[in-house]
Amino acid sequence: MTKEELLEKANSLPLAPGVYLMHGKDGEVIYVGKAKKLKNRVSQYFQAGRGHNIKTHTMVGLVDDFDTIIVGSEFEALVLENALIKQYMPRYNILLKDDKGYPFVRLSREAYPKFSIVSRVSDDGARYFGPYGMRQETRSALDAVRAALHLPTCGKTFPRDIGKERPCLNHHMGRCDGFCRAEMTGEEYNRRIDLAVQLLEGKIRLVTSQLEEEMQRAAEELQFEEAAALRDRIAAIKVLGKRQKVLAGVCADTDVWGLYLGAKCCYAVLHYEEGQLTGREAELFGASALDDPAEILSALLLQYYGGRSVLPREICLPEAIEDQEVLEQLLTEKARHRVTLRVPQRGERAQVLQMAETNAREEAERQTSSQERSDKTLELLGKMLGLEEAPEWMESYDISNTGADDIVASMVVFHGSRPAKDRYRRFRIKEVEGHPDDYRSMEEVLTRRLTHYMEKDKKFMPLPDVMLIDGGEQHAKVARRVTERFGLAIPIFGMVKDDRHRTRALVTPEGREIGIQGTQVVFSLIGRIQEETHRFAITFNRESHGKSVRGSTLDGIPGVGEARRLALLKHFKSLKAIKEASLEELQAVVPKNAAAAVYQWAHSTQDT
């Protein structure tokens, strides 16, 4: 279908909540989305002039048709969207890794239930907890729960093996209460299993409170041995709550989210219980630094908590999300307690939020090589500029002057994200007279640069993939005019600065601004290029200005050549000091006749 046909179909949709599925030419579902009002949302994709980001623009270009499913409420749309994303795994949706490889704790359904670790949830009537992080950490945590409650870890099967042989070494070492003994009942075993379940659900305080009541009761009844055993069990559980980070995801009262979008994208979740950090999870995911952070967060939250058996009471986010109330409702129903989403702006929560974002950034950078970082940055820049490929060679130009004289220009070259200093070039402006004119100066510089290229000068080859001009729209227009005069088509962009003299945007010769501040890696790269270009131009200007000042002031004095001029400047440091020097001081540096000439020049200049 053409864009016009797709827009016409979208405009015929009802103003009702629902889910839409975008199809490619082969019928593949490439994107799933939800909407409060299907007509308004879907039609936006196909309207001319909509300010879509690069990813959305690319996706829309591949859409050949779409389907919709109308539901009764925005809440139902959210639930259905999540289910369809899991079913189709569309390539343009934000997708976490699926649960394959992430371990779950399984509790079998039988007279004497047993815990085990499995890779996925099955519809077998058993109870599942998780998913957790690494398998080894999960095994260690489960062993710690069993040890704290003195549950068996042997291979015996109950009730079949009860009373058949002596208890194993674990019982004699005090690690297990010997449920294979005839005096141990199934009721006590299942009571311990219930306590273990509560621990896996994060109810550590509730379990310790129950055991403390039992300990107190045992002590009052003078059952000191049992009271001591309960005391040790309570201590073990408290240690478990503090140290077993793998359980932190289900023990937390608060989850704090950090998000980093760069060469690789990463989220980090800090888990807090009673104000204390109990664990951290960080994971890379498939997305682009050009995507909307709020949209990414919404997708991540739904997928992350959708597979969890226990949820925190509070979730702190770095960005507000569009469907916050609906997502709160969904998570609250799943958790069976109130779940609140908030975006802290100040105070302790905001500080912790910053720490979570730091964790996300450091994890992403840790797993990103310098070459990957460079390649991804250039790829993002190419997409933002509308280039078919990532730019390999970039040239940047700046003009510097100290009035009508000493106008110079710099040409800085970057190969990828690194400066190619052997290709830097300097230009002294020759054709601009009377007063500074940046536009004419830039025209002269680019004309000379491209003339060298047309004459096969190896020092000016190859041509760049992109030209960056220090200035705005008019500077870019001048550059475009010069390249067209030579019959060349080079993408040209002006570097627009903010009030802190940092490049905040790139602008085309037609005046279209491309904001870069929201994409940190691109913002940093362009900032480095702009600063290097400015530094190179200023350095050349100062050198040129110093030479012209010294030459025009001291040249022409009888007996003062290049060597004596440099000797005077080296000794006295400045022209002012030379003029104020006595004849004897001058004679200490240069011969008497030259000193007399300088002294006479200095005092005649002062008189004038």
PyMOL commands that set and color helices and strands:
alter all, ss='L'
color gray80, all
select helices_A, chain A and resi 3-11+38-46+54-62+74-88+135-148+169-172+186-200+204-220+224-243+245-251+293-306+324-335+347-366+370-384+421-423+438-454+458-460+473-485+520-554+562-572+575-580+583-587+592-607
alter helices_A, ss='H'
color red, helices_A
select strands_A, chain A and resi 18-23+29-35+65-70+104-107+115-118+127-129+254-261+265-273+276-285+314-316+340-342+393-400+408-415+418-419+425-428+466-470+492-497+503-507+513-515
alter strands_A, ss='S'
color yellow, strands_A
deselect
rebuild
show_as cartoon
